[in-house]
């Protein structure tokens, strides 16, 4: 392998490593964003179910009180 081929091979290796690091970072960013969005949806859903449960309980209690 001559000097020119070694330079080309080294350049390609550096480019591939840089590309892999970029892909890894992009994957990490997508993963963290997905995790954060999913967590937010879960917490919002939980809060909505709790609110509905409380309101339902109050309505049931009001109906019981009217029947007595």
SULWOKA-V325884 format. One line per field, one symbol per residue. phi: phi as a letter, one per 20 degrees, with the letter a starting at -180 (. if undefined). burial: + if it has 9 or more other ideal C-beta (glycine too) atoms within 8 Angstrom, else -. Layout:
phi->???
burial->???
//
This chain:
phi->.efffffffffffffffffffffffffffffffffffffffffffgfffffffffffffffffffffe
burial->-----+--+-----------------------------------------------------------
//
